[in-house]
Amino acid sequence: MDPEDDNLVIETEIEGSETLNDDKETTPGDTEAETAEELVVSIGDEPVSKEGEEFNGQPAPDWVKDLRRERKEDKRLIRELQEKLKTNIAPPAPIEVGKRPTLADCEYDEELHEKKVDEWLKRKSEAEEQERKKVAAAQEAESAFKKTQENYAKAAADLKKKVPTFDEAEAAIKDTFSVAQQGMLLDLAKTPEEAALLTAAIGSNAKLLKDLSSIGNPVKFVSEVARIAAQVKTAPRKAPIPERQVRGNASVPGAVDSQLKRLEEEADRTGDRTKVAHYRRQLLLKQREKR
């Protein structure tokens, strides 16, 4: 992602969802040539044919074929994550070693005592190996998690430059999802960049965020997030260009319009010129009324 790109605007197209980030207001008179392109991140179903290589009765275009391949890959990833979750949910029971058998425990039967000691030594060795693997797996998981977090943080920082509301979306994820759900969200993404886009899309949708957080079953949670991840996409869309300077005698000659100046400074900070456009229209209306 190029940090110099225009701001991203998050949109969601899931039926019944609530989009928190609406399109910015455009001013009357804007033309196609006067608008600049922005990138839209959206969630929505793509129409896919169920029959072979056809799409709407015609040979399937490349984008349909690509989408089908991606969905097959998503299904494979879901199966892998489900198996991983099952393993994490039901770890092997710890081996009970017990105390070393004594001759008295075996009623002074030396042959039985030797057999019991051999069995005890075997359990002890297996328990030590189990603990070693447990510690190694924990260290590996911690290292992988740290690496994932670092990569995600970098991707999020890049996306944040283009999505002014990314901080709010990310905060909503952290406030609503459990720690386990947040981890699954990152594990599900194929790349850190996809994880950042998924965070932006889900975190900006209040209803979707609430519905996902209520899923207690980890396998169902992963399946639902994977379904949504397959629908997240970006596309160019039109964004309003900076307002043209208003000409005329709307204010006293030589005087400084402090309200307009304040709104201009705010727009420079946020990139949102909606309030500036509204104020300028009010000035024009007042000017016409005086005429």
N, C-alpha and C positions, 0 to 999 in steps of 0.2 A: 504494500500500500504506500502510495506517495504522500508524504506529509503535507505537500503543497496543494493537494486536491481540495475542491470545495467541500463544505460541510456535508455530512451524510444526514439523511432524514429517515427516521425509523417509521415504518408503516407495518401494520399487521392486517392480514386478510382472512384470518380464521373466522368462521361463521360464529356469531354470538360474542365475539371478543370486544374489548374496549381499548381503543387506541389512545394512548396518553399524549402522543405528540402529533398534533394536527398540522396540516399544511399551512405555511405562512400565507398571509393575505396578499393577494396581488392587486395592483392598482389598475383602475380603468385605463384603457389605452395602451396597455402593454401589448406588444406584438411578438410574433414568433422570433423575430430577429433580435428583439430587445431582451430576451430571457436567456439566462445562463443555465447550463445543465448541472444538476446535482445527482448524487447516487442514492437510490432508494433501497433500503433493506426491508424486505417484506416476507410475510409468511402466507402462502396460499397454494392450493392444489393446482397442479398443471394437468390439463386433459391428456390422458394417455390411452392409446388404443389397447384393447385386450387381445387383439389378433395379430400374430406374427409381426411382419414388418410394415403393416398398413396403419394409417392414421387418417381417420375421417374418410375412409374409402380410397385414399391415395397412398402412394409410397411414403413411408415415414421419413420426415426430414431428419437431418443430423441431430438437431437438438432433442428430438423425441427419443432417438436411439441412445443418446448420451444420458438422458434422464432415466431410461430403463436400466442402463448399466449401473447408474448411481444407486438406484433403488435396490437392485440385487446386492450391491456392495453393502448398502445400509442394513439389509436383512441379515447378511452374513455377520456384520459387526454386532448386531443385536444378539444373535445366537451366541457369539463369543463372550459378550458381556454378561449374558444370562448365566452361562456356565461359570464365569469368573465369580459372579455374585453368589451362586450356589456354593462354590468352594469357600468363599469368605464367610458366608452365613453359617455353614456347618463344618468348622475345622475339625481335624481328627482329634479324637479324645486323647488326653494325655495318658501315657503308659504308667500304670501303677507298678512301681518296683517292689515296694515292701521292704521289710528288714531281711537281712541275710539269714538263711536258715541255720539253726544250730543242730548239733547232734541230738540234743534233748528233744527238739521239735520233731525229729524223725524217730523218736523212741529208740535212740541209740543204734539205729540200723544204718551202718556205714554206707552200704550200697545205695540206700534210699537218700541218705544225706548228700552223697556225692551227686546224685541226679538232681536233687532240689537246688543245690548250690550252682550247678551248671545252668539250670533254668533261670535262676536269679541273676547270674552274670549276664546271660543273654538279654534279659529284660532291662538290666541296668545299661548295657551297651546301646540297646534300641532307644531307651529313654534319653540318653545323652545325645544320640544322633538326632532324635526328634527335636530336642531343645536347640541344638546347633542350627538345624534347618530353620527353626522358628525365628531365632535371632538373626540369621542371615537374611531371611525373607523380610523381616521387619526393617532391617537396615537398607535393603534394596528398595523396599516400598517407600521408605522415607526419602531416599536419594532421588527416586523417580518422581515423587510428589514435589520435592523441592525444585527439580528441573522443570516439571510441568508448570509450576507456579511462576518461575522466572520467565519462561517462554510466553506464558499467558500475559504476564504483566507488561512485557515488551509489546505484544500485539495489541493489548488494551490501550497502552499509551499512544500507539500510532492511530488507532481508531478514534480515540478521544479527541484528537485534533480535528477530526471531521464530523464528529457527532457531539454537539454541545451538551446533549442530555445524557451522555453515556454514564457520567458519574451517578446520576439519579437512578438509571436503570441498574447499574451494578450494585448500588446500595440497596435497591429493592430486592434484588436476588439474595443478598447477604442477610437482609432483615427477615425475609420470608422463608427461604429454603433452609433446611437443616444443614449441618456441616457435611453429613453423608451425601445429601442431595447435591450440594455444591460440588463435591468431589466427583460424583457420577456425571454431572454436567460437563466437567472438564475432561474426564476420561472418555466420554462419548464422542467428543469432537475429534475429527481426523487431524486437525492442525490447530495451533494456538490462535490463528486468525479466525478460523471457523468458530472456536470457543468464544472469542470476543464478539463476533457477529451474533451468535446464539444468545449470549448474555444481553446484548443490546435489544434484540428482538423480543425475548421473553420478558426481560425486566421492564420493558416499556408497555407491556400489555397487562393491565391489572387483573382482568378476569382469568387470563391464561395462567398468570403467576399463581393466583389463588388456587385454581383447579389442580395444577401440578403439585403444589406444596401439600395438598390434602391426600396425595397418593402415598400410602404407607408401605405398600409392597414394593421393594426395590426393583424387582424384575419388571413390574408393570410401569414403574416410574421411568426406567431406562427405555422400555418399548415406546412409551408415549413421547418422551423427549426425542428419541430417534426419529419418530414419525414427523415431528415438528422440524427437526434439523434438516430433513430431506426437502422441506418446503421453503426454507429460508433462502432468499435470493436477493441479489442487488440488480438494479436497473437504473438507467439515467432518467431523470425527470426534470421538468422546468422549475426554476427558482426565480423569484423576482430580482431584478437588477436594482442597483441604487437609484433612488428617486432623482429625477431631474430637478435642477434648481428652479424655484418658483420666481417668476419675474412679475414685477408690478409694485404697487405701493400699498402692500398689505399692512406694513408697519410704518412707523414714523421714520422719515429719511434720516439716516445717520444714527438711529437708535439701534441698540443690540437687543434682539429678542432672546431673553434669558431662557425662556421655556424651550424654544427651538434648539438653542445651544445645548441645553441639558439633555434633550432627547437625542440629539446628534451624537453626543458623547456616549450616551448609553448604548446607542445602536452600534457604535464603533467597537464597544466592548463585547456585546452579545452577538453581533451579526444579524440581529433582527430589527428591521427598519419599519415594522408595522406601525408603531406609535408615531414615528416621524411622518409616515404617509398620512395617517389619520389627522395629525395636527396641521399638516400643510393643506389638506382638503378643507379643514375648518377655516383657515386663513383665506383661501380662495372664495369660499362661500360668503364670508364677511365682506370681502372686497367687492363681490358682485352685488351684494345687497346695498352697499354704499352707492353704487352706480345707479 
